[in-house]
Amino acid sequence: MKVLIVDDSKVMRMIVARALRQSAVATFEIAEAEDGRAALDVAKSFSPDLILSDWNMPEMSGLEFLKEFRASGGGTAFGFITSETHPAIRDEALEAGANFLLTKPFSPEQFAEVVGAVTV
């Protein structure tokens, strides 16, 4: 399974990649992008099966990335991993086409549960 991790923090991208490997949900090939604008280009060339994106990033936010990705016909499973906790944010993400929103910090069990639900 091919996964695109989008976050402006290199450390957070490493944490998410490690959580993917430890989840034992599937075997993953991972690509990374530091913001939504870069992620659009990576998604075109990498063709991920799953996108895991932060919400707040420079250049293009995760929500803007999701909206542009969906508008371009991208149907890939898409989840947010974010520190945003307000219910309106969750509603906005789901309305824009996200499959889930996982709040940081997350446990390995929470991560495996949400990723497993979209990768089966």
C-alpha positions as CSV (number, residue, x, y, z in Angstrom):
1,M,0.0,0.0,0.0
2,K,1.3,3.5,-0.9
3,V,0.8,6.2,1.6
4,L,1.5,10.0,1.3
5,I,2.3,11.7,4.6
6,V,1.8,15.5,4.4
7,D,3.0,17.7,7.3
8,D,5.2,20.8,7.6
9,S,7.0,19.1,10.5
10,K,9.7,16.6,9.5
11,V,9.5,15.1,13.0
12,M,5.7,14.6,12.7
13,R,6.2,12.9,9.3
14,M,8.6,10.5,11.0
15,I,6.2,9.8,13.8
16,V,3.4,9.0,11.4
17,A,5.7,6.8,9.3
18,R,6.7,4.9,12.4
19,A,3.1,4.5,13.5
20,L,2.3,3.1,10.0
21,R,5.1,0.6,10.2
22,Q,4.1,-0.4,13.8
23,S,0.4,-0.7,13.0
24,A,0.8,-4.1,11.3
25,V,-2.2,-3.1,9.2
26,A,-0.4,-3.6,5.9
27,T,3.0,-3.1,4.2
28,F,3.6,0.5,3.3
29,E,5.5,2.4,0.7
30,I,5.8,6.0,2.0
31,A,6.2,9.3,0.2
32,E,6.3,12.7,2.0
33,A,5.4,16.3,1.3
34,E,5.9,19.4,3.5
35,D,2.7,21.2,2.6
36,G,-0.5,20.9,0.5
37,R,0.9,22.4,-2.6
38,A,3.8,20.0,-2.7
39,A,1.5,17.2,-1.9
40,L,-0.6,17.8,-5.0
41,D,2.4,17.2,-7.1
42,V,3.5,14.1,-5.2
43,A,0.0,12.7,-5.3
44,K,0.0,12.9,-9.1
45,S,3.3,11.1,-9.5
46,F,3.1,8.7,-6.6
47,S,-0.6,7.7,-6.9
48,P,-1.1,6.9,-3.1
49,D,-3.7,4.5,-1.8
50,L,-4.0,6.6,1.4
51,I,-3.1,10.3,2.3
52,L,-2.5,11.3,5.8
53,S,-2.3,15.1,6.2
54,D,-1.9,17.8,8.8
55,W,-4.5,20.6,8.9
56,N,-2.3,23.7,9.5
57,M,0.6,24.1,7.0
58,P,2.2,27.0,5.1
59,E,1.6,27.5,1.4
60,M,-1.5,25.4,1.3
61,S,-3.4,24.0,4.3
62,G,-4.5,20.4,4.6
63,L,-8.1,21.4,4.0
64,E,-7.2,23.4,0.8
65,F,-5.2,20.4,-0.3
66,L,-8.1,18.0,0.2
67,K,-10.5,20.3,-1.6
68,E,-8.2,20.7,-4.6
69,F,-7.3,17.0,-4.6
70,R,-11.0,16.0,-4.6
71,A,-11.8,18.7,-7.3
72,S,-9.2,17.2,-9.5
73,G,-10.9,13.8,-9.3
74,G,-8.7,12.3,-6.5
75,G,-10.7,9.6,-4.8
76,T,-7.9,8.3,-2.6
77,A,-8.7,7.6,1.1
78,F,-7.8,10.8,3.0
79,G,-7.3,11.3,6.7
80,F,-6.3,14.3,8.8
81,I,-3.8,13.9,11.7
82,T,-4.0,17.2,13.5
83,S,-4.0,19.0,16.8
84,E,-7.3,20.6,15.9
85,T,-10.1,19.4,18.2
86,H,-13.0,21.7,17.6
87,P,-16.1,19.8,16.3
88,A,-16.6,22.3,13.5
89,I,-13.2,21.4,12.2
90,R,-14.1,17.7,12.1
91,D,-17.4,18.5,10.4
92,E,-15.6,20.7,7.8
93,A,-13.1,17.9,7.1
94,L,-15.7,15.2,6.6
95,E,-17.8,17.5,4.5
96,A,-14.8,18.2,2.2
97,G,-14.3,14.5,1.7
98,A,-12.0,13.3,4.5
99,N,-12.5,9.8,5.7
100,F,-11.3,10.5,9.2
101,L,-9.7,13.0,11.5
102,L,-7.3,11.7,14.2
103,T,-6.3,14.1,16.9
104,K,-2.6,14.5,18.0
105,P,-1.3,13.1,20.2
106,F,-2.6,9.6,19.3
107,S,-2.0,6.2,20.6
108,P,-0.7,3.3,18.4
109,E,-4.1,1.6,19.0
110,Q,-6.1,4.7,17.8
111,F,-3.8,5.0,14.8
112,A,-4.1,1.4,13.8
113,E,-7.9,1.5,14.2
114,V,-8.5,4.5,11.9
115,V,-6.0,3.5,9.3
116,G,-7.2,-0.1,9.4
117,A,-10.8,1.0,8.8
118,V,-9.8,2.7,5.5
119,T,-7.2,0.2,4.2
120,V,-9.3,-3.0,4.3
